[in-house]
């Protein structure tokens, strides 16, 4: 719950953090309303230093005994955990997988950091592992979700308030989702028509309505709908082409022109051009049975009434920003404002929920916001009859599913409650809303371990995709320092690389020496992978082991082929105890080779592997010279001489002397087995 003294303190300290990169775009009052200081602020968090002072252990270079090899165990974790499913987001790492890394690299009470926290899965993993968490993200919506995961109400209290709010919204809006039960309806289980006697004068509850865009036949110019054809097909089934019911010509959806018409938008108080659409199928329930039917006169009257209704609550009247993802709905459906992504009926219900959440307890909005995408026109109906939002886009399909929000809440509330049960125990965490390019509110050498899942080039336009969610919060991402590749923002691959390098430089600074950072990287282009690798190394980290996540079997395998960039990568790197690689290179004497090699060999698992061969070690040494702009003084002969004089070779692999007995013991165990 919010503390009055901390809220007042945050208000006083806003000036001290307003220049930190990533400070959101919003009115001060909206930032303060969303924040729950000191644990969560919808801006750069000024209380982090106090958190570290209270829970952290200062770095002691003299007495530090920390030592870990890189993590190489198999991980098999699915995405069907209640916490993972509780709230949708563009990218997420299952918290159970992160827990294994945290428990391997750290001790109870250590402080874990994630600068690209998304919905807070690393924070959840840390707190469930009895560690402290500092997590940050540039998106206010993402940190809002993370805070509600980590600082949720107790399940009983949450459900009590939610049921009260739901009851009030139902009382006002339930009539919007009614339909007549008819003997022309088809039972979805038996595929038979409804019994006429049972159907007589019964009212059903709408589950969802299928909407189709209306096209103009390019041959006879009549209006046609690709879901309405004389052909026999299952309700809701869609074809890319079919025979025009008027002229019998074969019409292709991609080549046909959508019908546009002018419609008065009472929210904008202006007439706008919109794509004509019509309902073609209604899924509804009577008792425990579900049915399909074509809309009848009652349904068309109800739609007309709900479309003309005045919404008496606050509505996010915000124009969508120019961008790459936002152009999708603009080009296909002329959608330019947030509210245009919703039918009037669903917008009314959402705004009613928002109004009551603000009046009673805004934590309930956590649940309601989880269905915003699915309650919008982003919900496409696929050929398998399952509605889906195309991830990482703002794509509006020509065949959409308008869900009954009450129906959807009823389907998902059980798993949501389950997630609250798991997370109800007390936790030590702090959340900040800021760019990872500037972590100046976090002291140097204060973090024990970093696990992070950074943005990957131009794959996902986070600030554009989050704009709809953030419009309801009234606090928006400041995307000036958003680390993505985006032509509209004027960010090239080179700009992305520079931004990522700044992020890793800051993470290098705050991480304690001789500690690890694990970077999960979803990757499709070799150029982007090279950018990330360059950024990590230039920041000062030494990459020890890069693994690939095999999604089919869910295990990690060491990278051995060039095409591994097509998969998800797990990068294990460490911060050298004494000096960064670039500082080592500047010392420019024989000891630099020895010191660098020792750091490399210490960081590798004590087992046979390519990274321990002389050729691989020489390649790594050359790469560090070249990347840091120093003249290469040793040829391969001189390098191998250094290896022979200072390290030990067994079975073609190189070790520091302290590792030899461990390796021999490992060999003996393998031989005995």
N, C-alpha and C positions, 0 to 999 in steps of 0.2 A: 504494500500500500504506500501511497505517497506520504512523505513526511513534510510538514509545513516548513520546518526550519531548513531542511535540505533544498526544498523548492525555492525558498527565498534566497538561500546561499547560491544556488545555481543561477538565479536571475542576476545576482550581483557579479558572478564570475563569467558571465557570457562574453564580456569585453575581452577577457583574458584568453578566450579560445576562438573568438570569431575570425581570427586570421589564419587559423589552422586549415589546411587544404581539405576541402570536402564539407565545410560548414554548409548545411542544407539551405535551400531557398524556401523561406517561409517567414511568416510574421512571428515575432518573439513569443506572443501569447500562445500560438499554436505549438511551438517547440516546447514550451513549458508544460502545456496541457498533456502532450504525448509522453513527456519524460516521467520517470519514477526515480528521481535521484535518492541516494548516490549510485544505486546499482545500474540504472539505465538512464541515459540521456539521448534525446533525439538530435544531438549535436556532439561535437568533440567533448569527451567527458573530463571535467576538471578534477574529479575525485580519484583518478587512477593512482596517482602518487601516494595518496593516503592508503589505498587498498594494498599496494605493494609494501608499504611501510608496516602495515598491520599483519599481512599474511606471508610476505616473502622472506627469503633468507639471503642476506647480502652476499655477493660473490667474494670469496676469499681465495686469491690466487695462490697463496702459500700453502694452505691446508686443503685445497680442493682435491678430492680423491675420485671424482666422478669418472667412470669409464664405461662405454658401451660400444659393441660392434654394431654395424648396421643391421637393421631388422630385415630378415629374409624369410620368415615363416609364411606358410600358405594362409590366405584369408578366404573364407567362404561365408559371405554374409549376403542375404537377400534383401529385397526392398519392400517386404511385406510386413514390417514391424509397425505396430500402432503409432509409434512416434513418427516414423518416416511418412506414414500415410495421413497423419493428422492435418497437415497443411501443405498445399501444393506450392512448388517453387520451380524455377527453371532448371537448376542443378542442385543436387544434394548428394552427400556422401553418407551412407548408413552409419549411424553413430557407433554401432557395435564393432564395425571394422576399425574406426578411429580409436576406440577404446584399447584395442590390442596394441597399437603403436604407442599410445600414451602409457600404458602399464609396462611396456618394455623399456621405453626410453627414460621414464621418470620414476620418482618415488612419491608415496602419499604426501600431500601437502605442497608439492611443487606447483609452480605457476605455469600454466599452458596459455599460449597465445595463438590467435588466428586473426589475420588482418583482412581476410576475405570471408567473413563468417557466414554469409548467406542467412539461412534460418537458424543458425546456432548449433548445428550438429556437433561441432568440436566442443563447444561449451557444455552441451549435454553429456558427451563422452567423458569430458574431464571431471565434471561434478559427480557423475555416476561412478567414477573411479577414485573418488575421494581426493581429487586435486582441485586447485583453484583455477579459475578461468578468467582471462581477459580477452574479450573478442570485440572486433570492430568491423564495420562495413560502411560503405559510402551511401547505401540506400536506406533511408528512414523506414521504409516498409519492411525491409529485411530485418533490421534491428528490432522493429516492433514485434515481428514474429518471434525472433530469438528471445526477447524479453518475456513474452507470454509463455514460451516453453519453460524457461528457467525460473520465472517468477509468477507462476499461475496461481489462481485461487485453489483452495482444496476442492476436490471433485464434488463433494456434497454441496458446498457453498456455491460453486460455479453452476451446477445443475439447477439449484433452487432459483437463482436469479434468472438463468436462461429460460426455465420453464415459465416463470412469471412474465418475462418479456415476450416469449413465444405466444403465450395465451392472449396477450393484448394485441399482438400483430395479427394473429389468426382471427380474432373477433372482428377486426376492421377489414381484413383483406381476404379471408378464406373464400368468399363468394367469387373471387376472380378466377378460381381454378375449378369451376364446376362444369359438368356437361350432362346431357341427357343420356341415360342408358337406352340402347336400342337393340332390337332383334337383328339389325343389320351389322352389328358389331361382331368381330371374330375373337373368340377366346384365345389368348396367346399360348396357352398350354395345350388345349385339345385341338386347336385350329378349326373349331366348329363355330357356327353362328350361335349367338346368344338365344336362350329360350325366350320366346315372345311373351309368355305370361309373366315370367320373372322380371323381364325387362320393362314391363309396362309401368310408366310413370315413376321410374326410379331415377335418382340423381347419382351420377358417378363423380369420383374425384380425379381430376386430370393429373397424370404423372408427368407427361410431357407432350408438346405439340411439335410436329415436324413442319417446318416452313421451307418452301422452295421459291427461288427467284423466278420471276416471270420473264420470258424471252419473246422476241419478235421473230416469227418464221421468216427467213430471208427470201422465201419464194412467194408466199401468199400474204405476208405481213399481218397475219392473225397473231394474237397473244397466245403463247403456249407455255406449259409448265412441264418440266422434264419428269415430274413424278406422276403426271396425269396422262396416261396413254390408254388406248383401247386394248393393248397387249395384256395378257394374263401375267401377273407377277405378284410377289408377296408385298404386303403393305410396307411402304417405306423404302422398297428396293429401288435403286437408282441406276440408270444407264447413261453413258456419255452421249449416246445418240439413239434416236428412235424415229419412227414415221410420224410426221405431223398429222394430227387427227383431222385437220381441215383439208389439206391438199395431198396428203400421203407422201410428201417428199421426205427424204432422209435428212434429218437436221442434226448437226453436230453442236454440242453445247459450247465448245471452245470458239466456234465460228459464229454462233448466233449472238445477236445483240440484245443486251438487257433492256427492259422497258423502264424508262425513267418517268417520274411525274413530280409535280410540285406539291409540297406538303407544308402546312403551317407548323412550325416548331414553337410551341408556347413557352419553352424554356429560353430560347434565343429571341423570342418575339419577332420572328422573321420567317419568311417562306424559303424553303430549301429544296434542292433537287435530291430525290431519293430513288433507290431501286425498288420497283414494285415487287412485292412478294405476296404469297398466299399460303394459308395452312392447307396441307394435303392429308394429314393423318393425325389422329389424336390417340394417345395411349392413356387409358384411364383404368380405374379400379372400382369395383363394387364389392364390398366385403373383402374377402381374401382372393378374389379372382381378378385377373387383369384382362383387358380387352383392347382391341384396335378398332377404330371406326373412322370413316370419313367425316369431316366437319359438316354439321347440318345448320339449319337456319338459326337455331339457338346459339350455336358456337360463334357464328358470324356476328350476331347481335352483341354477344358478350365481348368479343374482340373490339368491336366498334366502340362499345361503352368504355372499356378499359383504356383504349388508345386516346379517348377524348377526355379522360379524367384529369382534374387538376391535382397536382401533388402539393400538399400543404407543408411539406418539410424541406429543409435545406437540401439543395441538389448541387453536386460538383460541376458547375458550369465552366469547364476548362477546355480550351482548345488544345488538341493533341500537338505535341512538338514536331517539328520537321525532323525526319530521321529515315533510317533504312527500313525498320520494321513498321513504322507508322504509315508508310506509303502503301502498304499492302491493302488495308481497308479503304484508304483514300481512293486508290485506283479502281478497286472492284465495287465499292458501295458508296463512295463519296462521303465516308465517315470522317468528320473533322473535329468532333467534340466527344468528350468522355461519355456523356449520357446517351449518345447515339449508338453506343455498343450494346444497349439494352432495349428490350421492349418496354413500353410504358408500364405495363403491369408489373414486371419484375423490378423495374426501377423504383416504382412506388413502394413495393415491399422492402427493398433494400434500404431506401431512405427512411422508412418507418423504423426499421431495426436500428439504423444508425442514430436516429433521434432518441430512441429509448435507451440505447447503450450509453449515450452521453449523459442522459439524465440519471441513470441508475448505477451502472458500472461498466466502464469502457472496456474492461477485460473481456466482456462477452463478444465484443467486435472481433476478437481473435478468431472465434468460431465462424462468425458470419463472413468475415473476409476470406475464409478458406474456400468459399463457394462462389466468390465474385466472378471468376473466369467462367465457371460452368453455368452460371446464371446469365451469362452474356451471349451475344451473337457469335462469340468465338467457339461455341460448342457445336462442332460439326457432327452430323449423323453419318456414320460409316455403313458400309454394306452389311456388316455383322449386327446392325441395329444398336450398336453401342455408341453413345455420344462421347466424343473426345475433343479436347483442345489440342491443337497442333503445337507441341512444345517449342519454345524459343521463337514464337512468331505472334503476330496479331492478325492472323489469317482468318477472314470471314468466308465461310464456305457458301456455295449456292444452295446447299441443303443443310439446314440447321435444326437443332433441337432446343426448343424453349422449355426449360425444366420448371416444374412446380417447386418453388423454393422450399415449401414445407415438406413435400415428398422427399426432396434430396436431403434435407436436414434429418429427417426420420431415418433414412438409410445409413447415415454416416455418424450419428451421435454416439452409438455404442463404442466404435473404435476410437472416437475422439475422447470419450470418457476414460477409456483404457489408458490412453497416453497420459492423461492427467493423473491417474492412479500411480503410474510408474514414476512420475516426476514430482510427486507431492512432498518429498522429503527436503529438508533444509539444504541449501547450496551456497557456496561462496563463489560469486562471480561478479563481473562488472562489464557493462556493454557501452560501447562508444560508437557514435555515428560520424564517420570521417573517412578521408581517403588514406589508404596505406602509404601514399607517397610522403606523408607528413605525420610522424608519430611522436612529435615533440613533447606531447603530454605524458610520454612513457620514458622513464629513466634508462640510461645505458646499462648494459650488463645486468638486467633485472629479471629476465625471462628464462625459465628452465628448459622449455621445449616449444617448438612451433610446428603445428600441423596446419597446412593451408591448401586451399583449392582455388587458385587464382583464375581470373577470366582468361579465355583462350582466344586471342586474336580478335577476329571479327565474327565469331560463331554466334554469339548471343549479345543483343543490344539491351543490356540490363535496364538502364535508365529509361529507355523507351517503353519496354515491356512493363515496368513497374509504375509507369505514369498513371494508369487507371486506378490501381490500388492506392497510390499516394494521393490522388485527387480527393479520395474520401477521408484521408488523414489530414489533408491541407498542409503537408510538409513534403517537399520534393527534393530529389537527388540533385546535388550540384555536380554536373557531369564534366566540369572543366578539367578535372584531374582523374576522370574515370579511365581506367587502363583498358581500353579496347581499341580496335582498329575500325574506324568509321569515317567514311568520306564526307558525310554531312557535317560531322564535327571537325573535319579537317585533320583527322588522325590517320597517318599512314602506318605501315608495318614498322617503320623506323621510329615513329612517335610512340607507338605501342611498346617497342623494345625499351625506349628511354624511360617511359613511365614505369614499366615493370622493374627496370634496373633501380629506379629511385625507391620503389617499394622494397626491394630486396636489400638495398643499402640500409634502409631504416630497420628492417628486421634483423640484419646483421648487427647493427648497433645495439639493439635492445636485448639480443640473445647473449647469455653468458658464454664466455669462451669454453671451448671443448664440449659444447652442447650441440644438439642435432636439430635440423629442420627437415621435415618431410613435406614434399610438395606433390600433390596429386594433380596431374595435368591431362585434361581431355584434349586429344590432339588429332587433327586431320591433315595438317600441312607440315611438311618438313621444314619450311621456312619459319613457321611459327614456333616449332619445337626448337629450332636453332636460336631463335630470338630469346626464348625463355632460358635456354642453356647459357647463352652469352650473358644475359642479365644476372643470373645466379652467380656465375663465376666472377663477373666484374664487380659484384657487390663484395666479394671476398670469401664466399663460401667455397669449400672444397667438395666437389661431388664425389661421393664414395661409391654409391651403387645405384644404378638405374634399373628398375624392374618394369615389366609390362603386365598389366592386368588382363588376363584371359577371361573375357566375360562369359564364355560358354561354360567353363568349368569353375570360374570364380577363384582362380589361384594366380599367384605371382610367379613369373618366370624371369630369369635374368635375360636381358636383351642380348641377342646374338646376331640379329639380322637387320639390314638397313630398313626394311619395310615396317619395322616395329613402330614407327611414328604414326601408323594408322590406328594404334590402340591407345588405351589409357596408360599413362606412365606414372610410376611412383619413383620420385627422385629423393634419395637420402643423401643429405649433405651435412657438413659440420663446420663450425666456426673454429679455426685453429686456436690452440691455447695461447700462443704467444703473439704471433703476427699473422696478418692476412697474407695470402699468396703474393700479392703485389708488393707488400713490404718485404717479404722474404727475398724476392727477386732483386730488390733494390740493394740488398746487402752485398751482392756481387762478389762473392768469394766462394771457395770450394765448399764451405759449410752449407751454402744455400741448397746445393743438390742433396746433401745428406739429410738436412733438416726437412726438406720437402718430401723426400722419399720415405723418411721415417713417419711423417704425418700420414702419408698415403697408406703405408703398410699397416700402421696401427689402426686405421679406420676400417680396414677390410675384414670380412669374416675369416676366421682361421680355418681355411679349407681350400681344396684345389679349385682354382677359378682363373679365368682368362686375365682378370685384372692384376694377378700376381706374376704374370710372365714378364720376362725382360723387355720384350717388344712393346707390350702394352704400357709398362712403366716408362719406357723411353718416349713413347708417343705422348703420354700425359705430361712429361717434363717439357717436351718441345712445345706442346700446346700452351702451357703456362708462360713460357718465354715469349712466344709469338703474340699471344693475347695481350700481354702487358708491355709489348714494344721494346724488349731488351735483346741485345745481340746474343746469339747462341754461341757459347764458347766451347762446349764439349761436343765432340763427335760421338758416334755410337761406341767406338772402341774405348774412349775415355770414360763414357758413361758406364759401360760394363765393368770397367776397372773399379769404379767407385762402388758399384754393387758388390763385387767380389770382396773388396777390402772392408766393407762396413755392414754387410748383411749376409744372411745364410740362405743357400739354395737347396731345396729338397724336391725331387721329382719334377724339376723344371719350374718350380714356383719359389718366389722369394719371400722371406720372412725377417722380422727383427728377431734378435736372439731370444727375447723373452717369450716368443710365440712357438718356438721349436718343440718344446716338450708337450705343449697342448696339441700341436699338429700330430706328433708321433702317437700320442694317446688316442687321438681320433682315428688314425690309420689302424691302430691295433684293435679298436672296438669294431671297426668295419670288417676287418679280417676275421675276427672271432665270430661275427654274426653271419 
